[in-house]
Amino acid sequence: MPDAVGIIETLGFPAVLAAADACVKAASVTLVFCDKSESGRFAIAIRGHVSEVTRAQAAGIAAGEATYGGEVITHYIVPNPPENVVAVLPIEYTEDLERFRWG
């Protein structure tokens, strides 16, 4: 069964940086994606077991909202993404990420 995917989208870079930092410190997850999504918005994707992603995402949302001027636009968790979704979207564990991967 594939690992869950959690997404957080924020307004502004400081909020997404705080969210990413809080996510990886709060639970055993791997940050697999971070990029601009549109018009001052940034998104991150984390992967791991569902319980870990849930805990990490909660910490990331709180950190993003607590950042001065920060705003979390949206967030969601896909508990069991199908392999074809993982293959198409930029959420795969790449060779560069293997040394940071949990589990």
KEVO-377814 format. One record per atom (N, C-alpha, C): residue in three letters; atom name; x, y, z. Coordinates in pm, 1 decimal. Each point is the difference from the previous one (the first is absolute). Layout:
BEGIN
@res: ALA&atom: CA&x: X&y: Y&z: Z
...
//
This chain:
BEGIN
@res: MET&atom: N&x: 85.0&y: -117.2&z: 0.0
@res: MET&atom: CA&x: -85.0&y: 117.2&z: 0.0
@res: MET&atom: C&x: 89.6&y: 123.6&z: 0.0
@res: PRO&atom: N&x: -24.7&y: 94.3&z: -90.1
@res: PRO&atom: CA&x: 82.6&y: 120.2&z: -6.9
@res: PRO&atom: C&x: -18.8&y: 89.3&z: 122.4
@res: ASP&atom: N&x: 100.6&y: 81.4&z: 25.9
@res: ASP&atom: CA&x: -6.9&y: 95.0&z: 110.7
@res: ASP&atom: C&x: -101.0&y: 109.3&z: -29.9
@res: ALA&atom: N&x: -57.2&y: 54.8&z: 106.1
@res: ALA&atom: CA&x: -93.9&y: 111.7&z: -12.6
@res: ALA&atom: C&x: 74.2&y: 123.8&z: -48.9
@res: VAL&atom: N&x: -75.9&y: 92.3&z: -57.7
@res: VAL&atom: CA&x: 54.0&y: 126.8&z: -46.9
@res: VAL&atom: C&x: -76.9&y: 112.0&z: 68.9
@res: GLY&atom: N&x: 72.0&y: 94.5&z: 56.6
@res: GLY&atom: CA&x: -61.9&y: 117.3&z: 59.7
@res: GLY&atom: C&x: 47.8&y: 124.7&z: -71.6
@res: ILE&atom: N&x: -91.2&y: 90.6&z: -30.8
@res: ILE&atom: CA&x: 31.6&y: 122.5&z: -73.2
@res: ILE&atom: C&x: -38.5&y: 119.7&z: 86.3
@res: ILE&atom: N&x: 87.3&y: 100.0&z: 1.6
@res: ILE&atom: CA&x: -31.5&y: 127.8&z: 63.7
@res: ILE&atom: C&x: 35.3&y: 109.7&z: -99.8
@res: GLU&atom: N&x: -94.1&y: 91.1&z: -23.4
@res: GLU&atom: CA&x: 24.7&y: 114.5&z: -87.3
@res: GLU&atom: C&x: -14.3&y: 126.4&z: 84.1
@res: THR&atom: N&x: 99.6&y: 88.4&z: -10.2
@res: THR&atom: CA&x: -1.5&y: 123.2&z: 79.1
@res: THR&atom: C&x: 12.7&y: 121.7&z: -90.5
@res: LEU&atom: N&x: -30.0&y: 113.1&z: 59.1
@res: LEU&atom: CA&x: 22.5&y: 127.5&z: -66.1
@res: LEU&atom: C&x: 132.3&y: 53.7&z: 53.8
@res: GLY&atom: N&x: 99.1&y: 9.0&z: -85.7
@res: GLY&atom: CA&x: 130.8&y: 51.6&z: 39.3
@res: GLY&atom: C&x: 98.9&y: -109.0&z: 36.0
@res: PHE&atom: N&x: 127.2&y: 28.5&z: -27.3
@res: PHE&atom: CA&x: 105.7&y: -97.4&z: 24.3
@res: PHE&atom: C&x: 29.4&y: -23.7&z: 147.6
@res: PRO&atom: N&x: 3.7&y: 102.7&z: 86.1
@res: PRO&atom: CA&x: 30.7&y: -27.4&z: 140.7
@res: PRO&atom: C&x: -96.7&y: -99.9&z: 63.7
@res: ALA&atom: N&x: -126.0&y: 7.1&z: -35.9
@res: ALA&atom: CA&x: -98.2&y: -92.5&z: 57.0
@res: ALA&atom: C&x: 24.4&y: -143.1&z: -46.0
@res: VAL&atom: N&x: 34.5&y: -19.7&z: -126.6
@res: VAL&atom: CA&x: 24.1&y: -136.6&z: -48.2
@res: VAL&atom: C&x: 130.3&y: -54.8&z: 57.6
@res: LEU&atom: N&x: 97.6&y: 86.0&z: 19.6
@res: LEU&atom: CA&x: 125.7&y: -43.7&z: 61.4
@res: LEU&atom: C&x: -24.9&y: -44.9&z: 144.0
@res: ALA&atom: N&x: -75.9&y: 77.4&z: 74.3
@res: ALA&atom: CA&x: -33.9&y: -37.0&z: 137.6
@res: ALA&atom: C&x: -81.3&y: -129.3&z: 3.1
@res: ALA&atom: N&x: -93.1&y: -14.4&z: -92.2
@res: ALA&atom: CA&x: -82.7&y: -120.6&z: -6.1
@res: ALA&atom: C&x: 85.0&y: -123.4&z: -31.0
@res: ALA&atom: N&x: 88.8&y: 10.5&z: -97.3
@res: ALA&atom: CA&x: 85.7&y: -113.2&z: -36.2
@res: ALA&atom: C&x: 90.2&y: -39.5&z: 116.2
@res: ASP&atom: N&x: 56.9&y: 98.3&z: 66.0
@res: ASP&atom: CA&x: 86.8&y: -25.3&z: 114.2
@res: ASP&atom: C&x: -76.7&y: -70.6&z: 111.2
@res: ALA&atom: N&x: -118.2&y: 48.7&z: 31.2
@res: ALA&atom: CA&x: -80.9&y: -60.2&z: 106.0
@res: ALA&atom: C&x: -43.2&y: -142.0&z: -36.3
@res: CYS&atom: N&x: -33.0&y: -23.0&z: -125.7
@res: CYS&atom: CA&x: -43.3&y: -133.3&z: -43.6
@res: CYS&atom: C&x: 107.4&y: -105.0&z: 23.2
@res: VAL&atom: N&x: 119.9&y: 27.3&z: -47.0
@res: VAL&atom: CA&x: 105.5&y: -101.5&z: 9.7
@res: VAL&atom: C&x: 51.7&y: -16.7&z: 142.3
@res: LYS&atom: N&x: -21.2&y: 100.3&z: 85.0
@res: LYS&atom: CA&x: 41.6&y: -11.5&z: 140.0
@res: LYS&atom: C&x: -106.7&y: -66.2&z: 87.0
@res: ALA&atom: N&x: -125.2&y: 3.9&z: -41.5
@res: ALA&atom: CA&x: -109.7&y: -49.7&z: 82.0
@res: ALA&atom: C&x: -25.9&y: -149.5&z: -15.6
@res: ALA&atom: N&x: 38.6&y: -58.0&z: -113.3
@res: ALA&atom: CA&x: -32.4&y: -140.5&z: -24.9
@res: ALA&atom: C&x: 98.6&y: -60.6&z: -99.2
@res: SER&atom: N&x: -9.4&y: -129.4&z: -16.4
@res: SER&atom: CA&x: 87.8&y: -73.1&z: -91.7
@res: SER&atom: C&x: -55.2&y: 6.5&z: -142.1
@res: VAL&atom: N&x: 20.6&y: 114.5&z: -63.8
@res: VAL&atom: CA&x: -45.1&y: 20.6&z: -137.6
@res: VAL&atom: C&x: 116.8&y: 48.7&z: -84.3
@res: THR&atom: N&x: -17.3&y: -9.6&z: -131.3
@res: THR&atom: CA&x: 100.5&y: 47.5&z: -94.2
@res: THR&atom: C&x: -60.9&y: 111.7&z: -83.4
@res: LEU&atom: N&x: 70.4&y: 110.4&z: -9.6
@res: LEU&atom: CA&x: -42.0&y: 110.6&z: -86.0
@res: LEU&atom: C&x: 37.7&y: -37.4&z: -143.0
@res: VAL&atom: N&x: -99.8&y: -19.8&z: -86.2
@res: VAL&atom: CA&x: 27.8&y: -46.2&z: -136.1
@res: VAL&atom: C&x: -19.5&y: 107.7&z: -106.2
@res: PHE&atom: N&x: -63.1&y: 111.2&z: 36.4
@res: PHE&atom: CA&x: -26.5&y: 104.5&z: -99.1
@res: PHE&atom: C&x: -11.4&y: 134.1&z: 69.4
@res: CYS&atom: N&x: 59.3&y: 102.3&z: -59.5
@res: CYS&atom: CA&x: -15.6&y: 137.7&z: 45.0
@res: CYS&atom: C&x: 20.4&y: 89.6&z: -121.7
@res: ASP&atom: N&x: -99.3&y: 83.6&z: -29.9
@res: ASP&atom: CA&x: 11.5&y: 86.8&z: -117.5
@res: ASP&atom: C&x: -107.3&y: 108.6&z: 6.0
@res: LYS&atom: N&x: 13.5&y: 98.0&z: -89.2
@res: LYS&atom: CA&x: -103.0&y: 102.1&z: -15.7
@res: LYS&atom: C&x: -119.7&y: -64.5&z: -67.5
@res: SER&atom: N&x: -119.8&y: 35.4&z: 45.5
@res: SER&atom: CA&x: -117.0&y: -52.2&z: -68.6
@res: SER&atom: C&x: -62.9&y: 106.7&z: -89.0
@res: GLU&atom: N&x: -9.9&y: 123.1&z: 47.4
@res: GLU&atom: CA&x: -47.4&y: 110.4&z: -83.0
@res: GLU&atom: C&x: -3.1&y: 127.2&z: 82.9
@res: SER&atom: N&x: 21.4&y: 112.1&z: -59.9
@res: SER&atom: CA&x: -27.0&y: 130.9&z: 56.7
@res: SER&atom: C&x: 32.5&y: 16.0&z: 149.2
@res: GLY&atom: N&x: 124.3&y: -25.8&z: 36.1
@res: GLY&atom: CA&x: 40.1&y: 15.9&z: 139.0
@res: GLY&atom: C&x: -35.9&y: -116.2&z: 89.8
@res: ARG&atom: N&x: -53.6&y: -104.8&z: -57.5
@res: ARG&atom: CA&x: -35.3&y: -119.1&z: 77.1
@res: ARG&atom: C&x: 109.0&y: -105.1&z: -16.7
@res: PHE&atom: N&x: 22.8&y: -73.8&z: 105.8
@res: PHE&atom: CA&x: 99.4&y: -106.5&z: -0.8
@res: PHE&atom: C&x: -64.7&y: -126.2&z: 55.0
@res: ALA&atom: N&x: 47.0&y: -114.5&z: -46.5
@res: ALA&atom: CA&x: -56.2&y: -126.8&z: 43.8
@res: ALA&atom: C&x: 111.0&y: -96.3&z: 38.3
@res: ILE&atom: N&x: -29.9&y: -84.0&z: 99.5
@res: ILE&atom: CA&x: 90.0&y: -109.2&z: 36.3
@res: ILE&atom: C&x: -80.2&y: -129.3&z: 1.3
@res: ALA&atom: N&x: 69.2&y: -110.1&z: -20.8
@res: ALA&atom: CA&x: -60.3&y: -133.1&z: 10.9
@res: ALA&atom: C&x: 89.3&y: -83.9&z: 89.4
@res: ILE&atom: N&x: -63.1&y: -70.4&z: 93.1
@res: ILE&atom: CA&x: 71.6&y: -89.8&z: 88.0
@res: ILE&atom: C&x: -55.7&y: -139.8&z: -17.7
@res: ARG&atom: N&x: 82.2&y: -101.1&z: 27.4
@res: ARG&atom: CA&x: -44.1&y: -139.1&z: -12.7
@res: ARG&atom: C&x: 43.0&y: -79.3&z: 120.1
@res: GLY&atom: N&x: -79.1&y: -99.1&z: 32.8
@res: GLY&atom: CA&x: 28.5&y: -89.7&z: 111.0
@res: GLY&atom: C&x: -125.5&y: -76.8&z: 35.2
@res: HIS&atom: N&x: 1.4&y: -67.4&z: 114.4
@res: HIS&atom: CA&x: -119.1&y: -70.9&z: 47.0
@res: HIS&atom: C&x: -109.9&y: 102.4&z: 29.4
@res: VAL&atom: N&x: -124.0&y: -40.9&z: -13.8
@res: VAL&atom: CA&x: -113.9&y: 90.6&z: 15.8
@res: VAL&atom: C&x: 4.0&y: 71.9&z: 134.7
@res: SER&atom: N&x: 25.2&y: -72.5&z: 107.4
@res: SER&atom: CA&x: 2.0&y: 63.3&z: 132.1
@res: SER&atom: C&x: 111.8&y: 102.6&z: 11.6
@res: GLU&atom: N&x: 114.1&y: -28.3&z: -60.4
@res: GLU&atom: CA&x: 112.6&y: 92.9&z: 4.1
@res: GLU&atom: C&x: -28.6&y: 123.5&z: -84.5
@res: VAL&atom: N&x: -58.5&y: -20.4&z: -117.2
@res: VAL&atom: CA&x: -33.6&y: 113.2&z: -87.1
@res: VAL&atom: C&x: -104.8&y: 88.6&z: 66.2
@res: THR&atom: N&x: -96.8&y: -60.2&z: 65.5
@res: THR&atom: CA&x: -103.8&y: 77.0&z: 69.3
@res: THR&atom: C&x: 61.1&y: 87.1&z: 108.9
@res: ARG&atom: N&x: 88.1&y: -59.1&z: 80.4
@res: ARG&atom: CA&x: 64.9&y: 75.5&z: 107.6
@res: ARG&atom: C&x: 91.4&y: 108.8&z: -55.4
@res: ALA&atom: N&x: 77.5&y: -32.9&z: -102.6
@res: ALA&atom: CA&x: 91.2&y: 97.5&z: -59.9
@res: ALA&atom: C&x: -76.0&y: 114.7&z: -64.5
@res: GLN&atom: N&x: -108.6&y: -32.6&z: -68.5
@res: GLN&atom: CA&x: -77.0&y: 104.7&z: -66.6
@res: GLN&atom: C&x: -63.2&y: 95.0&z: 101.0
@res: ALA&atom: N&x: -48.7&y: -51.5&z: 109.9
@res: ALA&atom: CA&x: -57.6&y: 86.0&z: 104.2
@res: ALA&atom: C&x: 104.7&y: 97.4&z: 53.7
@res: ALA&atom: N&x: 120.8&y: -49.9&z: 21.6
@res: ALA&atom: CA&x: 108.6&y: 86.8&z: 47.8
@res: ALA&atom: C&x: 38.2&y: 103.0&z: -106.8
@res: GLY&atom: N&x: 1.4&y: -41.4&z: -126.3
@res: GLY&atom: CA&x: 33.6&y: 91.0&z: -108.8
@res: GLY&atom: C&x: -102.1&y: 110.0&z: -18.3
@res: ILE&atom: N&x: -127.0&y: -34.6&z: 12.2
@res: ILE&atom: CA&x: -107.1&y: 99.5&z: -11.9
@res: ILE&atom: C&x: 10.9&y: 101.9&z: 112.6
@res: ALA&atom: N&x: 22.0&y: -47.4&z: 120.7
@res: ALA&atom: CA&x: 13.2&y: 90.6&z: 114.7
@res: ALA&atom: C&x: 120.1&y: 93.0&z: -17.7
@res: ALA&atom: N&x: 111.6&y: -53.4&z: -47.5
@res: ALA&atom: CA&x: 119.8&y: 82.2&z: -19.7
@res: ALA&atom: C&x: -19.6&y: 101.1&z: -112.4
@res: GLY&atom: N&x: -65.0&y: -41.0&z: -108.5
@res: GLY&atom: CA&x: -25.4&y: 91.7&z: -110.9
@res: GLY&atom: C&x: -90.4&y: 114.7&z: 40.1
@res: GLU&atom: N&x: -103.6&y: -31.2&z: 78.0
@res: GLU&atom: CA&x: -92.4&y: 103.4&z: 47.0
@res: GLU&atom: C&x: 65.0&y: 92.3&z: 102.4
@res: ALA&atom: N&x: 95.5&y: -53.1&z: 78.2
@res: ALA&atom: CA&x: 65.8&y: 79.4&z: 104.4
@res: ALA&atom: C&x: 108.1&y: 92.3&z: -55.9
@res: THR&atom: N&x: 40.5&y: -21.9&z: -124.0
@res: THR&atom: CA&x: 101.9&y: 83.5&z: -62.2
@res: THR&atom: C&x: -58.6&y: 138.4&z: -28.6
@res: TYR&atom: N&x: 77.0&y: 103.5&z: 27.5
@res: TYR&atom: CA&x: -46.4&y: 136.8&z: -22.0
@res: TYR&atom: C&x: -42.3&y: 16.8&z: -146.0
@res: GLY&atom: N&x: -122.5&y: 37.0&z: -23.0
@res: GLY&atom: CA&x: -52.8&y: 17.8&z: -135.2
@res: GLY&atom: C&x: -33.7&y: -130.7&z: -69.3
@res: GLY&atom: N&x: 21.7&y: -111.4&z: 68.2
@res: GLY&atom: CA&x: -23.0&y: -130.3&z: -61.9
@res: GLY&atom: C&x: -146.4&y: -37.5&z: -4.0
@res: GLU&atom: N&x: -34.6&y: -72.3&z: -102.2
@res: GLU&atom: CA&x: -137.5&y: -47.1&z: -16.1
@res: GLU&atom: C&x: 2.4&y: -134.0&z: -70.4
@res: VAL&atom: N&x: -63.5&y: -98.4&z: 58.9
@res: VAL&atom: CA&x: -13.8&y: -129.8&z: -65.1
@res: VAL&atom: C&x: -124.2&y: 7.2&z: -88.1
@res: ILE&atom: N&x: 19.6&y: -16.8&z: -129.2
@res: ILE&atom: CA&x: -109.0&y: 10.6&z: -96.8
@res: ILE&atom: C&x: -82.5&y: -128.4&z: -2.5
@res: THR&atom: N&x: 68.0&y: -112.2&z: -10.8
@res: THR&atom: CA&x: -69.5&y: -128.6&z: -5.0
@res: THR&atom: C&x: 92.5&y: -109.9&z: 49.2
@res: HIS&atom: N&x: -59.7&y: -110.8&z: 37.9
@res: HIS&atom: CA&x: 76.5&y: -117.4&z: 41.1
@res: HIS&atom: C&x: -89.3&y: -122.5&z: -15.8
@res: TYR&atom: N&x: 62.2&y: -112.8&z: -26.4
@res: TYR&atom: CA&x: -75.5&y: -124.1&z: -10.7
@res: TYR&atom: C&x: 94.6&y: -118.3&z: 8.1
@res: ILE&atom: N&x: -57.3&y: -115.5&z: 27.7
@res: ILE&atom: CA&x: 76.5&y: -124.1&z: 8.9
@res: ILE&atom: C&x: -64.8&y: -102.7&z: -92.0
@res: VAL&atom: N&x: 82.5&y: -68.7&z: -76.2
@res: VAL&atom: CA&x: -44.8&y: -113.9&z: -79.4
@res: VAL&atom: C&x: 58.5&y: -123.1&z: 69.6
@res: PRO&atom: N&x: -82.9&y: -77.2&z: 70.8
@res: PRO&atom: CA&x: 52.2&y: -108.1&z: 82.3
@res: PRO&atom: C&x: 58.8&y: -117.9&z: -77.6
@res: ASN&atom: N&x: -49.1&y: -24.3&z: -118.6
@res: ASN&atom: CA&x: 45.2&y: -116.3&z: -75.5
@res: ASN&atom: C&x: 0.7&y: 32.1&z: -149.6
@res: PRO&atom: N&x: 97.7&y: 79.8&z: -46.2
@res: PRO&atom: CA&x: -1.9&y: 38.0&z: -141.5
@res: PRO&atom: C&x: 32.5&y: -119.0&z: -90.2
@res: PRO&atom: N&x: -73.8&y: -15.5&z: -109.5
@res: PRO&atom: CA&x: 30.4&y: -108.4&z: -93.5
@res: PRO&atom: C&x: 135.8&y: 22.5&z: -66.8
@res: GLU&atom: N&x: 60.3&y: -108.2&z: -42.6
@res: GLU&atom: CA&x: 133.0&y: 6.7&z: -60.8
@res: GLU&atom: C&x: 3.4&y: 89.2&z: -123.9
@res: ASN&atom: N&x: -106.8&y: 3.0&z: -79.1
@res: ASN&atom: CA&x: 2.1&y: 84.5&z: -119.4
@res: ASN&atom: C&x: 2.2&y: 147.8&z: 36.6
@res: VAL&atom: N&x: -61.4&y: 38.5&z: 111.9
@res: VAL&atom: CA&x: 4.5&y: 139.2&z: 45.5
@res: VAL&atom: C&x: 140.8&y: 34.1&z: 46.4
@res: VAL&atom: N&x: 60.6&y: -90.5&z: 74.0
@res: VAL&atom: CA&x: 136.4&y: 20.7&z: 48.8
@res: VAL&atom: C&x: 98.2&y: 11.9&z: -116.7
@res: ALA&atom: N&x: -21.4&y: -76.8&z: -104.4
@res: ALA&atom: CA&x: 89.3&y: 3.8&z: -116.1
@res: ALA&atom: C&x: -13.1&y: 129.5&z: -79.7
@res: VAL&atom: N&x: -118.4&y: 61.1&z: -2.2
@res: VAL&atom: CA&x: -24.0&y: 118.2&z: -81.4
@res: VAL&atom: C&x: 34.6&y: 129.5&z: 73.4
@res: LEU&atom: N&x: -35.9&y: 8.9&z: 126.9
@res: LEU&atom: CA&x: 25.3&y: 122.3&z: 76.9
@res: LEU&atom: C&x: 141.4&y: -1.1&z: 58.1
@res: PRO&atom: N&x: 54.4&y: 116.6&z: 31.9
@res: PRO&atom: CA&x: 137.2&y: 5.1&z: 52.9
@res: PRO&atom: C&x: 5.1&y: -31.4&z: 150.5
@res: ILE&atom: N&x: -49.0&y: -119.3&z: 37.4
@res: ILE&atom: CA&x: -2.6&y: -37.4&z: 141.5
@res: ILE&atom: C&x: 70.7&y: -132.8&z: 24.3
@res: GLU&atom: N&x: 75.3&y: -47.2&z: -97.0
@res: GLU&atom: CA&x: 71.9&y: -125.7&z: 14.9
@res: GLU&atom: C&x: 123.9&y: 18.9&z: 86.3
@res: TYR&atom: N&x: 42.1&y: -107.8&z: 63.4
@res: TYR&atom: CA&x: 129.3&y: 0.1&z: 67.5
@res: TYR&atom: C&x: 106.5&y: -11.0&z: -108.2
@res: THR&atom: N&x: 80.4&y: 102.6&z: -15.6
@res: THR&atom: CA&x: 105.6&y: -2.3&z: -100.2
@res: THR&atom: C&x: 130.3&y: -46.7&z: 63.2
@res: GLU&atom: N&x: 97.8&y: -24.6&z: -83.4
@res: GLU&atom: CA&x: 131.1&y: -42.9&z: 48.1
@res: GLU&atom: C&x: 61.5&y: 104.3&z: 93.4
@res: ASP&atom: N&x: -22.3&y: 127.4&z: -30.5
@res: ASP&atom: CA&x: 53.8&y: 107.2&z: 84.7
@res: ASP&atom: C&x: -63.2&y: 0.3&z: 138.9
@res: LEU&atom: N&x: -124.1&y: -46.9&z: 10.3
@res: LEU&atom: CA&x: -71.4&y: 1.5&z: 127.7
@res: LEU&atom: C&x: 26.1&y: -122.6&z: 86.6
@res: GLU&atom: N&x: 56.3&y: -104.1&z: -57.3
@res: GLU&atom: CA&x: 14.5&y: -125.8&z: 72.6
@res: GLU&atom: C&x: 76.0&y: 14.5&z: 131.9
@res: ARG&atom: N&x: 100.2&y: 85.4&z: 5.5
@res: ARG&atom: CA&x: 76.3&y: 11.8&z: 124.6
@res: ARG&atom: C&x: -78.2&y: 73.4&z: 109.2
@res: PHE&atom: N&x: -107.9&y: 68.5&z: -37.0
@res: PHE&atom: CA&x: -84.7&y: 70.3&z: 96.6
@res: PHE&atom: C&x: -127.3&y: -76.5&z: 33.3
@res: ARG&atom: N&x: -22.4&y: -111.1&z: -65.4
@res: ARG&atom: CA&x: -126.2&y: -73.8&z: 12.0
@res: ARG&atom: C&x: -8.4&y: -72.8&z: 133.4
@res: TRP&atom: N&x: -117.9&y: 8.1&z: 59.3
@res: TRP&atom: CA&x: -27.4&y: -71.9&z: 124.1
@res: TRP&atom: C&x: -56.0&y: -136.3&z: -33.4
@res: GLY&atom: N&x: 31.1&y: -95.7&z: 81.9
@res: GLY&atom: CA&x: -62.0&y: -131.6&z: -11.0
@res: GLY&atom: C&x: 61.0&y: -85.5&z: -96.4
//
